[in-house]
Amino acid sequence: MQKGDVIWARFMTLPSEYPGSGANDEKRFPVRKGTVVYVHPKGRYIVAKCGGVRETFFPEDIVPEPPPMVCELKDALFTLTEVDKKIMTALGRRC
C-alpha cells in the first residue's frame, strides 16, 4: 500500500444520506472509494481521504476489491445513454 493508491473502505464519518428506518451499519455507512494519503512506516494504519474527509483505517478494515454493483456515475450514464439509443433505434425513432 502506497500513498496515492485507491482503496475501498467503510468511512464511518460519512453516513449515508437516506439509510431508511431500522438501518444497520452496512446501510448507514456504505463502502466508499478513497485515496491513501498516509501510510504508517510499519504499516500499522492507513489514512485515506474521501470527499474531503480523512479517516484512519487498520489494514484489515480495507475491502480487498470493490463491492458488487458499484460503478462510477459517468459510466452508468454512458451505459444508460447507449441502451436508450438502441431502444429508440429498435422502435424506429431517431435519436
N, C-alpha and C positions, 0 to 999 in steps of 0.2 A: 504494500500500500504506500503510495507516494502522494505528495502534495499535488493537487490538480486532478486526481482520479475522481471518477463519477461513482457514487455508491447509492444503494437503496437502503433506507432505514426508516424506522418509525419515529418521526420527530414529535416528541411529547409536548413541545412548546407551540406547535402549530395544530390546534384541533380542527377537525372538520367543521365546516360552517353549519351543515344541516345533518347531524348524525341520526336523527329520529329518536323516538321515545324508547327508553329501555336499551339504549345502545351500549355495547360493550367496548373495550379498549380498541378492538380491531376496527370498529366503525368510527369511533371518536378520533382515533389517531391513525389515519391510513399510512401505508408505506409510501414515502416520497423520495424523489431523486435529489441528491445533494452533491456538493463538491467538497473534497477534502481540502482543508486549509491548514491543518497542523497534524503531525503525527508525533507522538511521544518517541524520544530517541530509542527506548527499549520496546516500543510497540504496545505499551500498556493501555493507551487510549488514543482516540482519534477525535479531532474537532472537525465538524462538517458544517457547511453553510447551505441553507435552502431558503430562498425568498428573503434574503437579508437577515435571517435569524441563524445564529451559530449555536450548535449544540454538541455536547461531548458524548461519545459512544465508546463502549468497550468493543473489542474486536468481535465478540460473539453476538453483539446486537445488530450487526450489519447483515442484511439479507444478501445471500450469495448471488442471486440473479433477480431480475425484475419480476414482480408478481404478475400472474396471468391477466390478460385483458387491459394492460396498461400500454398506452401509446401516446405519442405527442399529439397535441391538438392540431397542429399543421398537417400531420399525416392523416388524422381522422377526417379532417375537412377535405383534403385532396381525394381520399378514397371515396367519400360520400359524393363529391362532385363527379368523379368518374362514373360511379354507379348511376347517378342521376342522368348523366349524358347517355349511358347505354339504355336506360329505361325509356327516355324520351325518343331515342332513335328507334327502338323496338316498337313504340307506339306510333311512329311515323311523323313525329313532330320535330321541328327544327330547334336546335339549341344554340 
